[in-house]
C-alpha cells in the first residue's frame, strides 16, 4: 500500500525560509554582543572645606652680632745682614758715629774681574789673513821646488789641479790638510799635494781684533807636464 502526502503537509517548500530566519537571528545576536559596552560611573565625593585649614606659624628672624676683627700684628724691625763669601776680597769702610765712641767697619764686596776668553773657533775671513813667509810668490816657488811629480802620472800623461784646504793655527803651524777638489782624478797627485802642504814652514797667523786666531786657508796645487 502506498502512502500519500499532501502538498500542504510537506516542509520542503519552507526550508529556505527557515534558513534565512536562522541567519537573521544569529546575526542579531552577534551585533548585540559586539555593541555591548559597560558605562563608566564617575563617583564624586563632597568634602567639607570648613574643617580643612593649616595653622600658620610665625617665624621670627634673629640677627647675630659679628665679633670685631682682631687687631693687626705688630711689625717688628728686622735687620738685614749681608753675607760675604770668604774667597772674595773686600774693602773696608770706616763710619764714625756722632758720639765718636765706637767705630763701625762695614766690608763691601769687590766684584771679580773676569777676563773675556776668546773662543777657539776657526775663522774663514779675518781682519788680517795668514800669510806664507815671503808672500805669495815665495809660496808658489816653494811648491814648485818641493813637488815631486809621481812617476805613474808622468807615464800616463796625467795632469791637473788639486785644491788643498788647511787650517793655520795661532802659532802659524799647518793642520787639518785635506783635498777638496781634484780635477785630474788621480790619487797619486792628490797624495803628493797633501804631502807638500804639510811640509810647509810656519805661516804668519791671522789676526782678529789684534789677537791671533785660527783661520782656514785654501791653496791650489797645479801639476803640468813639460
LODO-307170 format. One record per residue (C-alpha): x, y, z; residue in three letters. Coordinates in pm, whole numbers, padded with zeros to 5 digits, always signed. Example, Ala and Ser with C-alpha at 12.3 -4.5 7.8 and 13.67 -1.06 7.14 Angstrom:
+01230-00450+00780ALA/+01367-00106+00714SER/
This chain:
+00000+00000+00000UNK/+00149+00341-00099UNK/+00146+00631+00148UNK/+00039+00960+00006UNK/+00121+01310+00147UNK/-00050+01630+00070UNK/+00149+01926-00054UNK/+00034+02139+00241UNK/+00184+01895+00489UNK/+00526+01895+00308UNK/+00802+02111+00470UNK/+01043+02108+00179UNK/+00897+02425+00033UNK/+00953+02625+00356UNK/+01310+02503+00416UNK/+01476+02811+00258UNK/+01260+03050+00462UNK/+01358+02883+00790UNK/+01727+02905+00696UNK/+01701+03280+00632UNK/+01524+03331+00964UNK/+01806+03142+01138UNK/+02076+03361+00972UNK/+01894+03677+01074UNK/+01870+03555+01437UNK/+02239+03465+01452UNK/+02347+03798+01304UNK/+02128+03984+01554UNK/+02296+03804+01846UNK/+02644+03887+01706UNK/+02557+04252+01660UNK/+02423+04282+02015UNK/+02736+04111+02153UNK/+02971+04348+01969UNK/+02781+04663+02065UNK/+02752+04566+02429UNK/+02970+04805+02642UNK/+02995+04892+03008UNK/+02934+05252+03105UNK/+03188+05421+03339UNK/+03034+05563+03651UNK/+03213+05864+03799UNK/+03182+05894+04172UNK/+03219+06239+04327UNK/+03293+06289+04691UNK/+03189+06606+04869UNK/+03450+06727+05111UNK/+03363+06973+05380UNK/+03620+07252+05347UNK/+03517+07422+05665UNK/+03735+07194+05873UNK/+04038+07188+05640UNK/+04287+07460+05723UNK/+04654+07490+05802UNK/+04787+07652+06108UNK/+05010+07946+06027UNK/+05332+07955+06223UNK/+05505+08288+06261UNK/+05884+08268+06227UNK/+06090+08538+06391UNK/+06422+08627+06232UNK/+06710+08674+06471UNK/+07027+08866+06398UNK/+07370+08756+06520UNK/+07626+09013+06619UNK/+07960+08967+06436UNK/+08265+08999+06659UNK/+08508+09283+06581UNK/+08818+09186+06375UNK/+09138+09115+06569UNK/+09398+09392+06578UNK/+09681+09367+06318UNK/+10006+09213+06443UNK/+10286+09441+06534UNK/+10555+09481+06266UNK/+10899+09426+06404UNK/+11203+09588+06251UNK/+11425+09318+06103UNK/+11787+09397+06047UNK/+11929+09285+05711UNK/+12257+09100+05726UNK/+12482+09092+05420UNK/+12680+08767+05398UNK/+13011+08799+05218UNK/+13195+08492+05089UNK/+13537+08428+05237UNK/+13705+08390+04897UNK/+13616+08741+04776UNK/+13834+09039+04861UNK/+13653+09320+05041UNK/+13720+09683+05102UNK/+13685+09831+05447UNK/+13487+10150+05501UNK/+13503+10334+05831UNK/+13197+10518+05963UNK/+13218+10735+06272UNK/+12914+10796+06493UNK/+12818+11131+06638UNK/+12937+11035+06986UNK/+13274+10916+06847UNK/+13259+10635+07100UNK/+13259+10334+06866UNK/+13390+10273+06517UNK/+13182+10052+06287UNK/+13359+09884+05993UNK/+13143+09770+05702UNK/+13305+09545+05446UNK/+13184+09595+05088UNK/+13226+09309+04840UNK/+13461+09362+04549UNK/+13344+09231+04212UNK/+13581+08992+04044UNK/+13703+09098+03702UNK/+13650+08816+03455UNK/+13874+08828+03153UNK/+13697+08774+02825UNK/+13811+08447+02675UNK/+13850+08423+02301UNK/+13670+08119+02166UNK/+13892+07869+01988UNK/+13697+07878+01662UNK/+13819+07851+01306UNK/+13758+08167+01102UNK/+13724+08188+00726UNK/+13771+08565+00685UNK/+13954+08783+00939UNK/+14092+09133+00952UNK/+14448+09013+00885UNK/+14467+08692+00682UNK/+14755+08444+00745UNK/+15049+08459+00502UNK/+15339+08240+00390UNK/+15685+08371+00486UNK/+15786+08595+00197UNK/+15436+08629+00044UNK/+15252+08456-00241UNK/+15547+08445-00478UNK/+15757+08268-00215UNK/+15468+08020-00163UNK/+15447+07930-00534UNK/+15826+07895-00556UNK/+15825+07664-00252UNK/+15557+07443-00408UNK/+15733+07418-00747UNK/+16068+07336-00585UNK/+15934+07069-00347UNK/+15671+06890-00559UNK/+15780+06551-00689UNK/+15570+06455-00989UNK/+15453+06092-00945UNK/+15620+05860-01200UNK/+15296+05673-01278UNK/+15117+06002-01352UNK/+15404+06109-01583UNK/+15398+05782-01774UNK/+15021+05805-01822UNK/+15033+06176-01909UNK/+14805+06275-01618UNK/+14799+06640-01516UNK/+14555+06870-01336UNK/+14494+07083-01024UNK/+14445+06965-00665UNK/+14282+07224-00436UNK/+14401+07173-00077UNK/+14236+07324+00230UNK/+14406+07351+00571UNK/+14396+07544+00898UNK/+14663+07790+01013UNK/+14688+07775+01393UNK/+14755+08067+01624UNK/+15126+07977+01623UNK/+15137+07954+01242UNK/+15151+07572+01220UNK/+14959+07390+00944UNK/+14698+07129+01046UNK/+14388+06954+00908UNK/+14514+06933+00550UNK/+14268+06781+00302UNK/+14197+06785-00074UNK/+13859+06943-00151UNK/+13888+06925-00531UNK/+14090+06714-00775UNK/+14045+06788-01146UNK/+14288+06514-01251UNK/+14106+06236-01069UNK/+14440+06072-00988UNK/+14501+05964-00627UNK/+14880+05989-00663UNK/+14865+06361-00749UNK/+14628+06424-00458UNK/+14859+06243-00216UNK/+15164+06439-00334UNK/+14982+06774-00298UNK/+14882+06695+00061UNK/+15240+06592+00143UNK/+15387+06920+00015UNK/+15130+07133+00206UNK/+15206+06950+00532UNK/+15579+07010+00484UNK/+15545+07391+00461UNK/+15712+07604+00731UNK/+15508+07801+00982UNK/+15299+08086+00848UNK/+15226+08426+00995UNK/+14894+08362+01183UNK/+14577+08551+01106UNK/+14454+08817+01348UNK/+14111+08936+01455UNK/+14083+09244+01681UNK/+14456+09232+01735UNK/+14461+08871+01857UNK/+14594+08567+01675UNK/+14317+08328+01571UNK/+14280+08005+01375UNK/+14198+08059+01008UNK/+14102+07817+00729UNK/+14302+07867+00409UNK/+14287+07720+00055UNK/+14581+07672-00189UNK/+14561+07524-00543UNK/+14847+07292-00643UNK/+14891+07258-01025UNK/+15055+06958-01191UNK/+15173+07019-01553UNK/+15391+06811-01780UNK/+15658+06987-01990UNK/
